[in-house]
Amino acid sequence: MHEAGEKLKKIRLAKGLTLEEVQKKTKIHLSILKAIEGEGLTNLNPVYLKGFVKIYCKFLGLDPKECIPDYQDNPQAFSVHQIEEEHAQPKPVAEIKSSSSRGPAFSLPFDLKKIIIVVLAVFVVIFTFYNLGKFISSRKKAEPAAAAVEAQKSNPQPAKMQTTAPARPSEIPSVVRLTVIARENCMVTVKVDGKVYRQGLIAKGRSDSWKAKDRIELSLTNAGGVELIVNSQRFPNIGKKKQKINNIIIDKQGLHIPR
């Protein structure tokens, strides 16, 4: 059979064919083709091996009788797939080493793979429930605050007035007096007994005064930048710098600041 293999190899090379091309056309496994040509080892049954040689001969246009001395026209029937299945059985160590130069592939045991999959699945479940719990907790905290805001919008409370230094009955003046002294620039709006008397800027270092029969309404754009004198009582600081305060009431009872 060795001489027949060399002969088949010479014919193949003369036709310019590679073993891969022969394998595609004949469906004979590449390792079997190498074994036939004497370049590999095989544990294939001799009967099957002769069958493959017959197929190889016919593919190259050669009479099988020239390569197989005891060739018969009706040899035992076989199929390529059947032979390949037998050939796929575990091979001796010598054949495995000669048919493949690659190192052994690393693979995890089946039980270890199952354990890794279960651990990953548990981790995903824990992570999902943890984030879901955080989301639900944040929603519960946000709902009361949102409800309080909505309730405040639907039921607005009237602005409260802070009365500063109310006058005692014995000290109630006959008229209302107001003086605004600007330590910084400040826009003011002044209403005297319901009529607008001043609407504009009081520049830094300047002052202005008003007198009313009943009351004066004052609005400021820089409460921390002015000083008020109400009915001879001084108020050096009624708010913060750049703070806007509207509808400050000055009457005979004193100064009333909304809050």
SEDO-558882 format. One line per field, with one value per residue: x, y, z of N, C-alpha, C in turn. Coordinates in steps of 0.2 Angstrom, whole numbers, m for minus. Layout:
% SEDO-558882
nx <- (X | ...) $
ny <- (Y | ...) $
nz <- (Z | ...) $
cax <- (X | ...) $
cay <- (Y | ...) $
caz <- (Z | ...) $
cx <- (X | ...) $
cy <- (Y | ...) $
cz <- (Z | ...) $
//
This chain:
% SEDO-558882
nx <- (4 | 10 | 18 | 8 | 2 | 13 | 13 | 0 | 1 | 11 | 4 | m6 | 1 | 6 | m5 | m7 | m14 | m20 | m20 | m30 | m39 | m42 | m48 | m60 | m67 | m68 | m72 | m65 | m57 | m44 | m33 | m34 | m31 | m18 | m12 | m14 | m5 | 6 | 11 | 7 | 0 | m13 | m27 | m36 | m47 | m41 | m49 | m58 | m49 | m44 | m55 | m56 | m44 | m48 | m58 | m50 | m42 | m51 | m55 | m43 | m42 | m37 | m35 | m41 | m36 | m23 | m17 | m22 | m19 | m27 | m39 | m57 | m71 | m84 | m82 | m84 | m98 | m98 | m99 | m93 | m96 | m98 | m86 | m78 | m84 | m80 | m66 | m65 | m65 | m56 | m39 | m23 | m9 | 3 | m2 | m11 | m1 | 6 | m3 | m7 | m1 | m4 | m6 | m14 | m31 | m38 | m51 | m65 | m70 | m86 | m95 | m89 | m91 | m105 | m106 | m100 | m110 | m121 | m117 | m115 | m128 | m135 | m128 | m132 | m146 | m146 | m140 | m150 | m162 | m156 | m155 | m168 | m174 | m168 | m173 | m187 | m187 | m182 | m192 | m203 | m198 | m198 | m212 | m220 | m214 | m217 | m231 | m233 | m228 | m237 | m249 | m246 | m246 | m260 | m266 | m263 | m255 | m259 | m248 | m238 | m236 | m223 | m222 | m213 | m206 | m219 | m229 | m232 | m248 | m248 | m238 | m242 | m241 | m247 | m246 | m238 | m222 | m208 | m191 | m179 | m162 | m149 | m137 | m131 | m134 | m152 | m167 | m183 | m201 | m213 | m228 | m240 | m253 | m260 | m257 | m244 | m229 | m216 | m205 | m191 | m173 | m163 | m149 | m132 | m128 | m137 | m153 | m171 | m187 | m204 | m221 | m236 | m254 | m261 | m254 | m239 | m233 | m220 | m208 | m193 | m178 | m165 | m164 | m154 | m146 | m151 | m156 | m169 | m179 | m192 | m206 | m197 | m190 | m175 | m170 | m158 | m155 | m165 | m165 | m157 | m142 | m146 | m158 | m175 | m189 | m206 | m221 | m220 | m226 | m229 | m236 | m246 | m244 | m231 | m218 | m221 | m216 | m217 | m217) $
ny <- (m6 | 6 | 9 | 11 | 22 | 32 | 32 | 38 | 50 | 56 | 57 | 65 | 77 | 79 | 83 | 95 | 97 | 100 | 92 | 97 | 101 | 89 | 83 | 91 | 87 | 73 | 70 | 63 | 62 | 73 | 68 | 55 | 55 | 59 | 48 | 38 | 42 | 40 | 49 | 50 | 42 | 29 | 21 | 15 | 3 | m10 | m14 | m4 | 6 | 2 | 4 | 18 | 21 | 16 | 26 | 37 | 33 | 33 | 46 | 52 | 47 | 34 | 17 | 7 | m6 | m5 | m1 | m8 | m24 | m35 | m31 | m31 | m31 | m29 | m25 | m26 | m16 | 1 | 17 | 34 | 42 | 32 | 26 | 38 | 40 | 29 | 31 | 42 | 38 | 37 | 40 | 32 | 39 | 42 | 44 | 55 | 65 | 66 | 70 | 83 | 99 | 108 | 114 | 107 | 111 | 121 | 118 | 120 | 109 | 101 | 102 | 113 | 123 | 124 | 128 | 141 | 148 | 147 | 155 | 168 | 170 | 171 | 183 | 193 | 193 | 197 | 210 | 216 | 216 | 224 | 237 | 239 | 240 | 252 | 261 | 261 | 265 | 278 | 283 | 283 | 292 | 304 | 306 | 310 | 323 | 329 | 329 | 338 | 350 | 351 | 352 | 365 | 373 | 372 | 377 | 391 | 401 | 416 | 430 | 433 | 447 | 455 | 464 | 477 | 484 | 490 | 504 | 512 | 515 | 528 | 534 | 535 | 543 | 558 | 559 | 549 | 546 | 543 | 540 | 536 | 530 | 528 | 517 | 509 | 509 | 508 | 503 | 510 | 510 | 520 | 523 | 534 | 535 | 528 | 533 | 534 | 541 | 540 | 532 | 524 | 526 | 527 | 534 | 529 | 535 | 545 | 551 | 551 | 557 | 555 | 559 | 554 | 553 | 542 | 530 | 523 | 514 | 504 | 498 | 488 | 485 | 482 | 477 | 476 | 486 | 499 | 511 | 513 | 526 | 527 | 536 | 543 | 532 | 522 | 510 | 501 | 489 | 480 | 469 | 457 | 460 | 465 | 459 | 458 | 466 | 468 | 478 | 484 | 490 | 505 | 513 | 522 | 513 | 508 | 499 | 487 | 472 | 461 | 443) $
nz <- (0 | 3 | m9 | m18 | m12 | m14 | m28 | m31 | m25 | m33 | m45 | m42 | m39 | m51 | m58 | m52 | m40 | m24 | m7 | 0 | m10 | m15 | m4 | m3 | m15 | m15 | m2 | 7 | 23 | 28 | 35 | 32 | 19 | 19 | 26 | 16 | 7 | 13 | 23 | 36 | 51 | 53 | 61 | 54 | 48 | 37 | 26 | 25 | 22 | 9 | 2 | 2 | m5 | m17 | m21 | m21 | m32 | m43 | m43 | m48 | m60 | m62 | m63 | m51 | m49 | m52 | m40 | m30 | m26 | m23 | m28 | m30 | m40 | m34 | m20 | m2 | 4 | 8 | 17 | 15 | 26 | 36 | 37 | 41 | 53 | 61 | 60 | 68 | 81 | 97 | 94 | 94 | 104 | 96 | 83 | 85 | 89 | 77 | 68 | 71 | 75 | 84 | 101 | 115 | 118 | 130 | 141 | 152 | 166 | 165 | 177 | 183 | 175 | 176 | 189 | 188 | 180 | 188 | 199 | 193 | 188 | 201 | 206 | 196 | 199 | 213 | 211 | 203 | 211 | 222 | 216 | 212 | 225 | 229 | 220 | 223 | 236 | 235 | 228 | 237 | 246 | 239 | 236 | 247 | 249 | 236 | 237 | 248 | 242 | 231 | 239 | 245 | 234 | 230 | 241 | 245 | 257 | 265 | 264 | 278 | 290 | 298 | 312 | 317 | 331 | 338 | 341 | 357 | 364 | 370 | 363 | 350 | 334 | 326 | 312 | 299 | 296 | 285 | 281 | 270 | 269 | 259 | 259 | 249 | 231 | 227 | 221 | 223 | 227 | 232 | 240 | 246 | 256 | 247 | 235 | 222 | 225 | 223 | 212 | 208 | 208 | 222 | 225 | 231 | 246 | 246 | 252 | 256 | 260 | 267 | 271 | 278 | 280 | 285 | 281 | 273 | 259 | 255 | 244 | 240 | 232 | 236 | 251 | 261 | 259 | 263 | 275 | 287 | 294 | 304 | 310 | 318 | 323 | 322 | 309 | 306 | 298 | 288 | 280 | 269 | 258 | 242 | 243 | 238 | 244 | 245 | 247 | 261 | 275 | 283 | 296 | 309 | 319 | 318 | 310 | 297 | 291 | 277 | 278) $
cax <- (0 | 15 | 20 | 2 | 2 | 18 | 10 | m6 | 4 | 14 | m1 | m10 | 6 | 7 | m11 | m7 | m19 | m18 | m24 | m36 | m44 | m44 | m53 | m66 | m70 | m69 | m75 | m61 | m54 | m37 | m28 | m34 | m27 | m11 | m10 | m14 | 1 | 12 | 13 | 3 | m2 | m20 | m29 | m42 | m48 | m38 | m55 | m60 | m43 | m44 | m61 | m54 | m39 | m52 | m61 | m45 | m39 | m56 | m54 | m37 | m43 | m33 | m38 | m40 | m32 | m15 | m15 | m24 | m17 | m32 | m45 | m63 | m76 | m89 | m80 | m89 | m101 | m97 | m100 | m88 | m98 | m97 | m78 | m76 | m86 | m75 | m60 | m66 | m64 | m50 | m33 | m17 | m5 | 7 | m6 | m13 | 4 | 8 | m9 | m9 | 5 | m6 | m6 | m20 | m35 | m40 | m58 | m67 | m75 | m93 | m97 | m86 | m95 | m112 | m106 | m99 | m116 | m126 | m114 | m116 | m135 | m136 | m126 | m137 | m153 | m145 | m139 | m157 | m166 | m153 | m156 | m175 | m175 | m166 | m178 | m193 | m185 | m181 | m199 | m207 | m196 | m200 | m219 | m222 | m212 | m221 | m237 | m233 | m228 | m244 | m254 | m245 | m248 | m267 | m269 | m258 | m256 | m258 | m241 | m238 | m233 | m219 | m222 | m207 | m207 | m225 | m229 | m237 | m254 | m247 | m233 | m245 | m240 | m252 | m244 | m234 | m216 | m203 | m185 | m174 | m156 | m146 | m129 | m130 | m140 | m158 | m173 | m189 | m207 | m217 | m235 | m242 | m260 | m263 | m254 | m237 | m225 | m209 | m203 | m185 | m167 | m160 | m141 | m128 | m126 | m143 | m159 | m177 | m192 | m211 | m226 | m243 | m259 | m263 | m249 | m235 | m231 | m213 | m205 | m186 | m174 | m159 | m166 | m148 | m142 | m154 | m158 | m175 | m181 | m199 | m208 | m192 | m186 | m171 | m170 | m152 | m155 | m171 | m165 | m150 | m140 | m149 | m165 | m181 | m195 | m212 | m227 | m218 | m231 | m227 | m242 | m245 | m242 | m224 | m215 | m223 | m212 | m220 | m212) $
cay <- (0 | 12 | 10 | 14 | 29 | 36 | 33 | 42 | 57 | 59 | 58 | 71 | 83 | 81 | 87 | 101 | 97 | 100 | 88 | 101 | 101 | 82 | 82 | 94 | 83 | 66 | 70 | 59 | 66 | 75 | 64 | 48 | 56 | 59 | 41 | 34 | 44 | 38 | 54 | 50 | 35 | 28 | 15 | 13 | m4 | m11 | m15 | 3 | 10 | 0 | 8 | 25 | 21 | 15 | 32 | 41 | 31 | 35 | 53 | 54 | 44 | 28 | 10 | 4 | m13 | m4 | 1 | m13 | m30 | m40 | m27 | m34 | m26 | m28 | m26 | m25 | m10 | 5 | 24 | 38 | 44 | 27 | 26 | 43 | 39 | 24 | 35 | 48 | 35 | 39 | 37 | 31 | 45 | 43 | 47 | 62 | 70 | 67 | 74 | 90 | 102 | 113 | 112 | 105 | 116 | 121 | 118 | 119 | 104 | 103 | 104 | 120 | 128 | 125 | 132 | 148 | 150 | 148 | 161 | 174 | 171 | 174 | 190 | 197 | 193 | 202 | 217 | 219 | 218 | 230 | 243 | 240 | 243 | 259 | 265 | 261 | 269 | 285 | 286 | 284 | 298 | 309 | 307 | 315 | 330 | 332 | 330 | 344 | 355 | 352 | 355 | 372 | 377 | 372 | 381 | 396 | 405 | 423 | 432 | 436 | 453 | 456 | 470 | 479 | 490 | 493 | 510 | 511 | 520 | 535 | 537 | 535 | 549 | 561 | 558 | 544 | 548 | 538 | 542 | 530 | 532 | 523 | 515 | 507 | 510 | 504 | 505 | 511 | 512 | 523 | 525 | 538 | 535 | 524 | 536 | 533 | 547 | 539 | 526 | 526 | 525 | 532 | 533 | 528 | 541 | 550 | 549 | 554 | 557 | 556 | 560 | 552 | 554 | 536 | 525 | 523 | 507 | 504 | 492 | 489 | 480 | 480 | 479 | 476 | 492 | 505 | 511 | 517 | 530 | 527 | 539 | 545 | 526 | 520 | 503 | 501 | 484 | 476 | 463 | 456 | 463 | 463 | 456 | 462 | 466 | 472 | 480 | 486 | 495 | 510 | 517 | 525 | 508 | 506 | 496 | 480 | 469 | 455 | 438) $
caz <- (0 | 3 | m15 | m21 | m10 | m18 | m35 | m31 | m23 | m39 | m50 | m39 | m40 | m58 | m60 | m49 | m35 | m17 | m3 | 2 | m16 | m16 | 1 | m5 | m20 | m13 | 5 | 11 | 28 | 26 | 38 | 29 | 12 | 21 | 28 | 10 | 3 | 17 | 27 | 42 | 53 | 54 | 64 | 50 | 46 | 30 | 21 | 23 | 19 | 2 | m1 | 1 | m11 | m23 | m22 | m23 | m39 | m48 | m44 | m52 | m67 | m62 | m62 | m44 | m49 | m52 | m33 | m25 | m30 | m23 | m29 | m33 | m43 | m29 | m13 | 4 | 3 | 14 | 15 | 17 | 33 | 41 | 39 | 45 | 60 | 64 | 60 | 73 | 87 | 100 | 91 | 98 | 105 | 91 | 78 | 87 | 89 | 70 | 63 | 73 | 78 | 89 | 108 | 118 | 119 | 137 | 142 | 159 | 167 | 164 | 183 | 185 | 170 | 179 | 195 | 186 | 177 | 194 | 203 | 189 | 188 | 207 | 206 | 192 | 203 | 218 | 208 | 201 | 217 | 225 | 212 | 212 | 231 | 230 | 216 | 227 | 242 | 233 | 226 | 243 | 249 | 235 | 235 | 252 | 247 | 231 | 239 | 252 | 237 | 228 | 244 | 246 | 228 | 230 | 246 | 246 | 263 | 264 | 267 | 285 | 291 | 304 | 315 | 321 | 336 | 337 | 345 | 362 | 363 | 372 | 358 | 343 | 331 | 322 | 305 | 298 | 293 | 283 | 278 | 267 | 268 | 254 | 259 | 242 | 226 | 228 | 218 | 228 | 225 | 238 | 240 | 251 | 257 | 241 | 229 | 221 | 226 | 221 | 209 | 205 | 211 | 227 | 224 | 237 | 250 | 246 | 256 | 254 | 266 | 265 | 276 | 276 | 285 | 287 | 280 | 268 | 257 | 252 | 240 | 240 | 228 | 240 | 258 | 265 | 257 | 265 | 282 | 287 | 300 | 304 | 315 | 323 | 326 | 316 | 308 | 301 | 294 | 288 | 276 | 266 | 252 | 235 | 244 | 237 | 249 | 243 | 252 | 268 | 277 | 288 | 298 | 315 | 324 | 317 | 303 | 296 | 285 | 276 | 279) $
cx <- (4 | 17 | 14 | 1 | 6 | 15 | 5 | m3 | 7 | 9 | m5 | m5 | 6 | 1 | m12 | m12 | m16 | m22 | m30 | m42 | m46 | m50 | m60 | m70 | m72 | m73 | m71 | m57 | m47 | m32 | m28 | m30 | m20 | m8 | m10 | m7 | 7 | 15 | 10 | 2 | m10 | m21 | m35 | m42 | m45 | m44 | m57 | m55 | m43 | m50 | m59 | m49 | m43 | m55 | m56 | m42 | m44 | m56 | m49 | m37 | m38 | m37 | m36 | m35 | m25 | m13 | m17 | m24 | m24 | m39 | m51 | m68 | m82 | m87 | m86 | m92 | m99 | m98 | m94 | m89 | m97 | m90 | m76 | m78 | m82 | m68 | m59 | m65 | m57 | m44 | m27 | m13 | m1 | 4 | m8 | m7 | 6 | 3 | m10 | m3 | 3 | m6 | m13 | m24 | m38 | m48 | m59 | m71 | m82 | m96 | m95 | m90 | m102 | m111 | m105 | m106 | m121 | m124 | m116 | m124 | m137 | m134 | m130 | m143 | m152 | m144 | m146 | m161 | m163 | m155 | m164 | m177 | m173 | m170 | m184 | m192 | m185 | m188 | m203 | m205 | m198 | m208 | m222 | m220 | m216 | m228 | m238 | m232 | m234 | m249 | m253 | m247 | m256 | m270 | m264 | m260 | m255 | m251 | m242 | m234 | m229 | m219 | m216 | m208 | m213 | m225 | m234 | m242 | m252 | m242 | m236 | m244 | m246 | m252 | m239 | m228 | m211 | m197 | m181 | m168 | m152 | m139 | m127 | m135 | m146 | m164 | m179 | m195 | m211 | m224 | m237 | m250 | m263 | m260 | m247 | m234 | m218 | m208 | m197 | m179 | m165 | m153 | m138 | m126 | m132 | m148 | m165 | m182 | m199 | m215 | m233 | m248 | m261 | m257 | m245 | m233 | m225 | m211 | m198 | m183 | m167 | m160 | m160 | m144 | m145 | m155 | m164 | m176 | m189 | m202 | m203 | m188 | m182 | m171 | m164 | m152 | m161 | m171 | m158 | m149 | m143 | m156 | m170 | m187 | m200 | m217 | m225 | m223 | m228 | m234 | m240 | m243 | m235 | m223 | m218 | m220 | m215 | m215 | m215) $
cy <- (6 | 14 | 14 | 21 | 34 | 38 | 38 | 49 | 60 | 61 | 65 | 78 | 85 | 84 | 93 | 102 | 97 | 95 | 91 | 100 | 94 | 80 | 85 | 90 | 76 | 65 | 65 | 64 | 67 | 70 | 57 | 49 | 56 | 52 | 37 | 36 | 43 | 43 | 55 | 42 | 35 | 22 | 13 | 6 | m5 | m11 | m8 | 7 | 8 | 4 | 15 | 26 | 20 | 22 | 37 | 40 | 34 | 42 | 56 | 51 | 38 | 22 | 8 | m2 | m11 | m2 | m4 | m20 | m35 | m36 | m32 | m29 | m24 | m29 | m24 | m17 | m6 | 12 | 28 | 40 | 39 | 26 | 31 | 43 | 35 | 27 | 40 | 45 | 37 | 36 | 36 | 38 | 47 | 46 | 54 | 67 | 71 | 71 | 81 | 93 | 107 | 110 | 110 | 111 | 115 | 122 | 116 | 113 | 106 | 105 | 111 | 125 | 129 | 129 | 140 | 151 | 152 | 154 | 167 | 175 | 174 | 181 | 195 | 198 | 198 | 209 | 220 | 221 | 224 | 236 | 244 | 243 | 250 | 263 | 266 | 266 | 277 | 288 | 287 | 290 | 304 | 311 | 311 | 322 | 333 | 333 | 337 | 350 | 357 | 355 | 363 | 376 | 377 | 376 | 386 | 400 | 412 | 425 | 435 | 443 | 453 | 463 | 472 | 485 | 493 | 499 | 509 | 516 | 527 | 538 | 537 | 542 | 552 | 559 | 552 | 547 | 543 | 542 | 536 | 533 | 527 | 522 | 512 | 509 | 506 | 507 | 505 | 512 | 514 | 525 | 528 | 539 | 533 | 527 | 535 | 540 | 546 | 532 | 527 | 524 | 530 | 530 | 532 | 534 | 546 | 547 | 553 | 553 | 558 | 556 | 558 | 553 | 548 | 530 | 526 | 515 | 508 | 497 | 493 | 484 | 478 | 482 | 480 | 483 | 499 | 505 | 515 | 520 | 530 | 530 | 540 | 539 | 524 | 513 | 502 | 495 | 480 | 470 | 462 | 460 | 460 | 459 | 461 | 461 | 471 | 473 | 480 | 491 | 499 | 514 | 519 | 520 | 506 | 503 | 489 | 477 | 462 | 449 | 431) $
cz <- (0 | m4 | m19 | m19 | m13 | m25 | m35 | m29 | m30 | m45 | m48 | m40 | m47 | m61 | m57 | m44 | m28 | m13 | m1 | m4 | m16 | m10 | 0 | m10 | m18 | m6 | 9 | 16 | 26 | 29 | 35 | 22 | 14 | 22 | 21 | 6 | 7 | 22 | 34 | 44 | 54 | 57 | 60 | 48 | 39 | 25 | 20 | 20 | 11 | m1 | m2 | m5 | m17 | m25 | m25 | m30 | m44 | m49 | m48 | m58 | m67 | m60 | m55 | m44 | m49 | m45 | m28 | m28 | m29 | m24 | m33 | m35 | m38 | m22 | m8 | 4 | 9 | 12 | 18 | 25 | 38 | 42 | 43 | 52 | 64 | 65 | 66 | 80 | 90 | 96 | 96 | 98 | 99 | 85 | 79 | 87 | 81 | 66 | 65 | 77 | 83 | 96 | 110 | 120 | 127 | 137 | 150 | 160 | 167 | 171 | 185 | 181 | 174 | 185 | 193 | 184 | 183 | 198 | 199 | 189 | 195 | 208 | 202 | 196 | 209 | 216 | 206 | 206 | 221 | 222 | 212 | 219 | 232 | 226 | 220 | 233 | 240 | 231 | 232 | 247 | 245 | 235 | 241 | 251 | 242 | 233 | 244 | 247 | 234 | 233 | 245 | 240 | 228 | 235 | 249 | 253 | 262 | 267 | 274 | 286 | 298 | 306 | 319 | 325 | 336 | 343 | 351 | 361 | 365 | 367 | 351 | 340 | 327 | 315 | 305 | 294 | 291 | 280 | 276 | 266 | 264 | 256 | 253 | 237 | 227 | 225 | 223 | 225 | 232 | 236 | 246 | 251 | 250 | 235 | 228 | 221 | 223 | 218 | 205 | 209 | 216 | 227 | 231 | 240 | 250 | 250 | 253 | 259 | 263 | 271 | 274 | 282 | 288 | 287 | 273 | 266 | 253 | 249 | 239 | 235 | 231 | 247 | 262 | 264 | 259 | 273 | 283 | 294 | 299 | 310 | 321 | 326 | 320 | 316 | 303 | 297 | 294 | 283 | 274 | 260 | 246 | 236 | 242 | 242 | 246 | 248 | 259 | 270 | 283 | 290 | 305 | 321 | 323 | 310 | 303 | 290 | 283 | 276 | 276) $
//
